[in-house]
Amino acid sequence: MYDYAILWDWLAFAVRWLHVITAIAWIGSSFYFVALDLGLRKAPDLPPGAFGEEWQVHGGGFYHIQKYLVAPERMPDHLTWFKWESYATWLSGAALLMIVYWAGAHLFMIDPEKADLAVWQAILISAASLTVGWLIYDRLCKSKLGETPTTLMLLLFVALIVMSWGYNQIFTGRAALLHLGAFTATIMTANVFLIIIPNQKIVVADLKAGRTPDPKYGKIAKLRSTHNNYLTLPVLFLMLSNHYPLAFATPNAWLIPAFVFLMGVTIRHYFNTRHARAGNPIWTWPVTVILFLIIVWLSTAPMFSPIDEAEAAPMTRFEETFAQAPGFEQARDIVMGRCSMCHAREPVWEGIHHAPKGVLLETDAEIARNARSIYLQAGVTHAMPPANVTYVEPEERAAIVDWYRAAVN
């Protein structure tokens, strides 16, 4: 039975690996085509319907690329569709969300001090929020606002911050930012799956049927593609945020994404302008630095809540399972003696200012809540403490393993 935790952790690792690989492929192709589109040049000998061309060199070869605003007069025999990178990224991300956050809801998603949810309730809110977010966004894009892209982007920005605040009222800080990233990524992939690719297929079908394609389909797809371009970097920040407590475990965590999304705009504006050969907006870099410094300030003003608030919360049934298991008292004493000097609201270990990954191990409830992580990090493996700086003995690691296995068997 105890092997379940080890196999589950390796499953999470494998899916995370897949998610990173597919995300690299999607982001790479997306950034490449944005740069290509912006860098196209006019030429006197372009074929009918061609908008521009670009010569590139890579890997010892030369490439001659031409873009058609709508479509060429005749469809080529071979056409490559760039869609599976997006689909695979979202599917692997959804699987990772289920494996880490849904299956580990007691530890990573539910915060009883914010909302004392049952696991099924937390999962339902998680899934429903991603779906509703896309439906609202899609309706806004299809309204008259679609004709005023700047206003639409501002509304999208406001909606994302409202969602950030809402997630932080319900979930743990770690899950809140992760869900905001998933919320945004769902919009991006749905843009590809439900708008961009279907519109391109309509154009292809018209060409094969001998009809003149309507340019409106390309215009619609271009709007959604632009949104994806500016949302990519913030999504990456949000997906990485769960490793940094200063991003997710502070009272102002819900506000930090506002400045992250603005940073995404300034950074992409710089590169998009450069790719289009339309200038050198150096001003975006100091603005980006200022936005980042605001994030740094928000992360430490004010600091963590006092420990008394955490001790007042009663144990959940999940926590009681591990707190009442044979060997808990011994395991608790080991954790308190070897781990809690760093995993505290006010760490006493030199150089540690905040509990690593926001994991607190100062109370019985906190130790029981993090039982699986303690088992994997300090029992089965020697990952914690780093370099065994607190000198955890082999017998102590064995006691942690025995306690965890007693609780799950």
C-alpha positions as CSV (number, residue, x, y, z in Angstrom):
1,M,0.0,0.0,0.0
2,Y,2.8,2.4,0.8
3,D,4.2,2.1,-2.7
4,Y,1.1,4.0,-3.9
5,A,2.7,7.3,-2.7
6,I,5.9,6.6,-4.5
7,L,4.2,5.6,-7.8
8,W,1.9,8.5,-7.6
9,D,4.8,10.9,-7.2
10,W,6.6,9.4,-10.2
11,L,3.3,9.7,-12.2
12,A,3.2,13.4,-11.3
13,F,6.8,13.8,-12.3
14,A,6.2,12.1,-15.7
15,V,3.1,14.2,-16.4
16,R,5.0,17.4,-15.4
17,W,7.8,16.5,-17.7
18,L,5.4,16.0,-20.5
19,H,3.7,19.2,-19.7
20,V,7.0,21.2,-19.8
21,I,8.0,19.6,-23.1
22,T,4.7,20.3,-24.8
23,A,4.6,23.8,-23.4
24,I,8.1,24.5,-24.8
25,A,6.9,23.3,-28.2
26,W,3.7,25.4,-28.1
27,I,5.4,28.6,-26.9
28,G,8.3,28.2,-29.2
29,S,6.1,27.8,-32.3
30,S,3.8,30.6,-31.1
31,F,6.7,33.1,-30.6
32,Y,8.3,32.1,-33.8
33,F,5.2,32.7,-35.9
34,V,4.5,36.1,-34.2
35,A,8.0,37.2,-35.0
36,L,7.7,35.9,-38.5
37,D,4.4,37.6,-39.1
38,L,5.7,40.9,-37.8
39,G,8.9,40.7,-39.8
40,L,7.4,40.0,-43.2
41,R,8.5,42.3,-46.0
42,K,6.9,43.4,-49.3
43,A,8.5,42.4,-52.5
44,P,7.7,43.2,-56.2
45,D,7.6,39.6,-57.3
46,L,5.2,38.2,-54.7
47,P,2.5,35.7,-56.0
48,P,-1.1,36.9,-56.3
49,G,-2.6,37.2,-52.8
50,A,0.7,37.1,-50.9
51,F,1.2,39.7,-48.2
52,G,4.9,39.5,-47.6
53,E,7.9,37.3,-47.5
54,E,10.9,36.5,-45.2
55,W,14.3,34.9,-45.9
56,Q,15.8,33.1,-42.9
57,V,18.8,30.9,-42.2
58,H,19.0,28.1,-39.6
59,G,20.9,24.9,-39.2
60,G,23.0,25.5,-42.3
61,G,20.0,26.0,-44.6
62,F,18.1,28.9,-46.1
63,Y,14.3,29.2,-45.9
64,H,12.0,31.3,-48.1
65,I,8.7,31.9,-46.4
66,Q,5.6,33.7,-47.9
67,K,2.4,34.6,-46.1
68,Y,-1.1,34.9,-47.7
69,L,-3.5,37.2,-46.0
70,V,-6.4,34.8,-46.8
71,A,-5.1,31.8,-48.7
72,P,-3.3,30.9,-51.9
73,E,-5.2,30.4,-55.1
74,R,-4.5,26.7,-55.0
75,M,-4.1,24.5,-51.9
76,P,-0.8,22.8,-51.6
77,D,-0.6,19.0,-51.5
78,H,0.9,19.1,-48.0
79,L,-0.3,21.5,-45.2
80,T,1.1,21.5,-41.7
81,W,-1.3,22.4,-38.9
82,F,0.2,23.9,-35.7
83,K,-2.3,22.8,-33.1
84,W,-1.2,19.7,-31.3
85,E,1.4,21.6,-29.3
86,S,-1.4,23.6,-27.8
87,Y,-3.8,20.7,-27.2
88,A,-1.1,18.5,-25.7
89,T,0.0,21.3,-23.4
90,W,-3.5,21.8,-22.0
91,L,-4.3,18.1,-21.7
92,S,-1.1,17.4,-19.8
93,G,-1.6,20.5,-17.7
94,A,-5.2,19.4,-16.9
95,A,-3.9,15.9,-15.9
96,L,-1.2,17.5,-13.7
97,L,-3.9,19.6,-12.0
98,M,-5.9,16.5,-11.3
99,I,-2.9,14.5,-10.0
100,V,-1.4,17.1,-7.8
101,Y,-4.3,19.4,-6.7
102,W,-7.4,17.4,-7.1
103,A,-6.0,14.2,-5.6
104,G,-4.0,16.2,-3.1
105,A,-6.8,18.6,-2.3
106,H,-6.4,18.4,1.5
107,L,-2.8,19.5,1.3
108,F,-2.6,21.8,-1.8
109,M,-6.0,23.2,-2.5
110,I,-8.3,23.4,0.5
111,D,-7.6,26.0,3.2
112,P,-10.2,25.6,6.0
113,E,-9.5,29.1,7.3
114,K,-10.8,30.5,4.0
115,A,-13.4,28.0,3.0
116,D,-14.0,24.7,4.8
117,L,-14.8,22.7,1.6
118,A,-15.2,19.0,1.0
119,V,-12.9,17.6,-1.6
120,W,-15.7,17.2,-4.1
121,Q,-16.7,20.8,-3.6
122,A,-13.2,22.1,-4.2
123,I,-12.8,20.0,-7.3
124,L,-16.2,21.2,-8.7
125,I,-15.2,24.8,-8.1
126,S,-11.9,24.2,-9.8
127,A,-13.3,22.6,-12.9
128,A,-16.4,24.9,-13.2
129,S,-14.3,28.1,-12.9
130,L,-12.1,27.1,-15.9
131,T,-15.2,26.4,-18.0
132,V,-17.1,29.5,-17.0
133,G,-14.0,31.7,-17.6
134,W,-13.8,30.6,-21.2
135,L,-17.6,31.1,-21.8
136,I,-17.5,34.7,-20.5
137,Y,-14.3,35.5,-22.4
138,D,-15.7,34.1,-25.7
139,R,-18.9,36.0,-25.3
140,L,-17.0,39.2,-24.8
141,C,-14.9,38.6,-27.9
142,K,-18.0,37.9,-30.1
143,S,-19.7,41.0,-28.9
144,K,-19.2,44.5,-30.3
145,L,-16.2,44.8,-28.0
146,G,-14.3,42.5,-30.5
147,E,-14.2,45.6,-32.8
148,T,-12.3,47.6,-30.1
149,P,-9.3,45.3,-29.2
150,T,-7.8,47.7,-26.6
151,T,-11.1,48.0,-24.6
152,L,-11.5,44.2,-24.8
153,M,-8.0,43.6,-23.5
154,L,-8.6,46.0,-20.6
155,L,-11.8,44.1,-19.7
156,L,-9.9,40.8,-19.9
157,F,-7.3,42.3,-17.5
158,V,-9.9,43.3,-15.0
159,A,-11.6,39.9,-15.3
160,L,-8.3,38.1,-14.6
161,I,-7.7,40.2,-11.5
162,V,-11.2,39.6,-10.2
163,M,-10.6,35.8,-10.7
164,S,-7.3,36.1,-8.8
165,W,-9.1,37.7,-5.9
166,G,-11.9,35.1,-6.0
167,Y,-9.5,32.1,-6.1
168,N,-7.6,33.6,-3.1
169,Q,-10.9,33.8,-1.1
170,I,-11.4,30.0,-1.6
171,F,-8.2,28.1,-2.2
172,T,-4.7,28.1,-0.7
173,G,-2.4,30.8,-2.1
174,R,-0.5,28.1,-4.0
175,A,-3.6,26.7,-5.6
176,A,-5.0,30.2,-6.3
177,L,-2.2,31.3,-8.5
178,L,-2.0,27.9,-10.1
179,H,-5.7,28.0,-11.0
180,L,-5.4,31.6,-12.3
181,G,-2.7,30.2,-14.6
182,A,-4.9,27.3,-15.6
183,F,-7.8,29.7,-16.1
184,T,-5.7,31.8,-18.5
185,A,-4.2,28.8,-20.3
186,T,-7.7,27.3,-20.8
187,I,-8.7,30.5,-22.6
188,M,-5.5,30.3,-24.8
189,T,-6.0,26.7,-25.8
190,A,-9.8,27.1,-26.4
191,N,-8.9,30.0,-28.7
192,V,-6.8,27.6,-30.7
193,F,-9.3,24.6,-30.6
194,L,-12.6,26.5,-30.9
195,I,-11.7,29.6,-32.9
196,I,-8.4,29.7,-34.7
197,I,-8.2,26.2,-36.2
198,P,-12.0,26.0,-37.1
199,N,-11.7,29.3,-38.9
200,Q,-8.7,28.1,-40.8
201,K,-10.5,24.9,-41.8
202,I,-13.4,27.0,-43.1
203,V,-10.9,28.9,-45.4
204,V,-9.4,25.6,-46.6
205,A,-12.9,24.1,-47.3
206,D,-13.8,27.2,-49.3
207,L,-10.7,26.9,-51.4
208,K,-11.3,23.3,-52.1
209,A,-14.9,24.0,-53.1
210,G,-13.8,26.8,-55.4
211,R,-15.2,29.6,-53.3
212,T,-13.5,32.8,-52.4
213,P,-12.7,32.7,-48.6
214,D,-14.1,35.4,-46.4
215,P,-11.3,37.4,-44.8
216,K,-13.3,37.9,-41.6
217,Y,-12.2,34.4,-40.4
218,G,-8.6,35.4,-40.5
219,K,-9.3,38.7,-38.7
220,I,-11.1,36.8,-35.9
221,A,-8.3,34.3,-35.6
222,K,-5.8,37.1,-35.5
223,L,-7.5,38.8,-32.5
224,R,-7.4,35.6,-30.5
225,S,-3.8,34.9,-31.5
226,T,-2.8,38.4,-30.3
227,H,-4.4,37.7,-26.9
228,N,-2.5,34.4,-26.6
229,N,0.7,36.2,-27.5
230,Y,0.4,38.7,-24.6
231,L,-0.9,36.1,-22.1
232,T,1.9,33.5,-22.5
233,L,4.5,35.0,-20.2
234,P,2.1,35.7,-17.3
235,V,0.9,32.1,-17.6
236,L,4.5,30.8,-17.2
237,F,5.0,33.0,-14.1
238,L,1.8,31.6,-12.6
239,M,2.7,28.0,-13.3
240,L,6.1,28.5,-11.7
241,S,4.8,30.5,-8.7
242,N,3.9,27.4,-6.7
243,H,7.7,27.0,-6.0
244,Y,8.1,30.5,-4.5
245,P,6.2,31.3,-1.3
246,L,6.9,35.0,-1.8
247,A,4.6,34.8,-4.8
248,F,1.7,32.8,-3.4
249,A,1.9,32.7,0.4
250,T,1.5,36.4,1.3
251,P,-1.7,38.5,2.0
252,N,-1.2,40.4,-1.2
253,A,-0.8,37.3,-3.4
254,W,-4.0,38.0,-5.3
255,L,-2.7,41.4,-6.4
256,I,0.7,40.3,-7.6
257,P,-0.8,38.8,-10.9
258,A,-2.0,42.3,-11.9
259,F,1.5,43.5,-12.2
260,V,2.7,40.2,-13.8
261,F,0.1,40.6,-16.6
262,L,1.3,44.2,-17.1
263,M,4.9,42.9,-17.3
264,G,3.8,40.4,-19.9
265,V,2.5,43.3,-22.0
266,T,5.6,45.4,-21.7
267,I,8.0,42.5,-22.5
268,R,6.0,41.3,-25.5
269,H,5.5,44.9,-26.7
270,Y,9.2,45.3,-26.9
271,F,9.9,42.1,-28.8
272,N,6.9,42.6,-31.1
273,T,8.0,46.1,-32.0
274,R,11.5,44.9,-32.6
275,H,10.3,42.0,-34.8
276,A,8.2,44.4,-36.8
277,R,11.2,46.7,-37.3
278,A,9.1,49.6,-36.0
279,G,11.5,51.0,-33.5
280,N,13.3,50.2,-30.3
281,P,11.0,50.9,-27.3
282,I,13.7,50.8,-24.6
283,W,11.2,52.4,-22.2
284,T,9.6,49.0,-21.7
285,W,12.6,47.7,-19.8
286,P,12.6,50.3,-17.0
287,V,8.8,50.0,-16.8
288,T,9.2,46.2,-16.5
289,V,11.8,46.6,-13.7
290,I,9.5,49.0,-11.8
291,L,6.6,46.6,-12.1
292,F,8.8,43.8,-10.8
293,L,9.9,45.9,-7.8
294,I,6.3,46.6,-7.0
295,I,5.7,42.8,-6.9
296,V,8.7,42.4,-4.6
297,W,7.3,45.1,-2.3
298,L,3.8,43.6,-2.3
299,S,5.2,40.2,-1.3
300,T,6.5,41.5,2.0
301,A,4.0,44.1,3.0
302,P,2.6,43.0,5.4
303,M,4.3,39.8,6.4
304,F,2.9,36.4,7.4
305,S,0.0,36.0,9.9
306,P,0.9,35.2,13.5
307,I,1.1,31.5,14.5
308,D,-1.8,31.8,17.0
309,E,-4.3,32.0,14.1
310,A,-3.1,28.7,12.7
311,E,-3.2,26.9,16.0
312,A,-6.8,27.9,16.6
313,A,-8.0,26.0,13.5
314,P,-9.4,22.5,14.4
315,M,-8.0,19.4,12.7
316,T,-9.7,18.1,9.6
317,R,-10.6,14.4,9.3
318,F,-7.7,13.9,6.9
319,E,-5.3,15.4,9.4
320,E,-6.7,13.3,12.3
321,T,-6.0,10.1,10.3
322,F,-2.2,10.9,10.4
323,A,-2.2,12.5,13.8
324,Q,-3.8,9.4,15.4
325,A,-1.7,6.9,13.6
326,P,0.9,4.8,15.6
327,G,4.3,6.6,15.7
328,F,3.0,10.1,15.2
329,E,4.4,11.4,18.4
330,Q,7.9,10.2,17.5
331,A,7.6,11.5,14.0
332,R,6.3,14.8,15.2
333,D,9.2,15.2,17.6
334,I,11.7,14.5,14.7
335,V,10.0,17.0,12.4
336,M,9.9,19.6,15.2
337,G,13.5,19.1,16.0
338,R,14.9,18.7,12.4
339,C,12.6,20.7,10.2
340,S,10.5,23.4,11.9
341,M,13.4,25.8,12.3
342,C,13.0,26.5,8.6
343,H,9.4,25.5,8.1
344,A,8.0,28.2,10.4
345,R,6.2,31.5,10.2
346,E,9.3,33.1,11.5
347,P,12.2,30.8,10.5
348,V,15.3,30.9,12.8
349,W,17.7,29.3,10.4
350,E,20.2,31.9,9.1
351,G,19.4,33.0,5.5
352,I,15.9,31.5,5.5
353,H,13.3,34.3,5.6
354,H,10.2,32.4,4.6
355,A,9.2,28.8,5.0
356,P,10.4,26.9,1.9
357,K,7.4,26.5,-0.6
358,G,5.2,27.9,2.1
359,V,5.2,24.6,4.0
360,L,4.7,25.1,7.7
361,L,5.5,22.4,10.2
362,E,4.9,24.0,13.6
363,T,1.7,22.3,14.8
364,D,0.3,18.8,14.9
365,A,-2.2,19.7,12.3
366,E,0.4,21.0,9.9
367,I,2.6,18.0,10.3
368,A,-0.3,15.7,9.7
369,R,-1.5,17.7,6.7
370,N,2.0,17.4,5.1
371,A,2.5,13.7,6.0
372,R,2.9,12.5,2.4
373,S,5.5,15.2,1.6
374,I,7.4,14.5,4.8
375,Y,7.3,10.8,4.0
376,L,8.7,11.3,0.5
377,Q,11.1,14.2,1.2
378,A,12.6,13.1,4.6
379,G,11.6,9.4,4.8
380,V,12.0,7.5,1.5
381,T,14.5,10.0,0.1
382,H,17.1,12.3,1.7
383,A,15.8,15.5,-0.1
384,M,15.1,17.2,3.2
385,P,16.8,18.7,4.9
386,P,19.2,19.9,2.2
387,A,22.6,18.2,2.6
388,N,21.2,16.8,5.8
389,V,22.2,20.0,7.6
390,T,20.2,19.2,10.7
391,Y,21.7,15.7,10.9
392,V,18.6,13.5,10.6
393,E,19.6,10.0,11.6
394,P,18.7,6.9,9.5
395,E,16.7,5.6,12.5
396,E,14.7,8.9,12.4
397,R,14.0,8.6,8.7
398,A,12.8,5.0,9.3
399,A,10.5,6.2,12.1
400,I,8.9,8.7,9.6
401,V,8.4,5.9,7.1
402,D,6.8,3.6,9.7
403,W,4.4,6.3,10.8
404,Y,3.2,7.2,7.3
405,R,2.8,3.5,6.3
406,A,0.9,2.8,9.5
407,A,-1.5,5.6,8.7
408,V,-2.2,4.6,5.1
409,N,-2.4,0.8,5.7
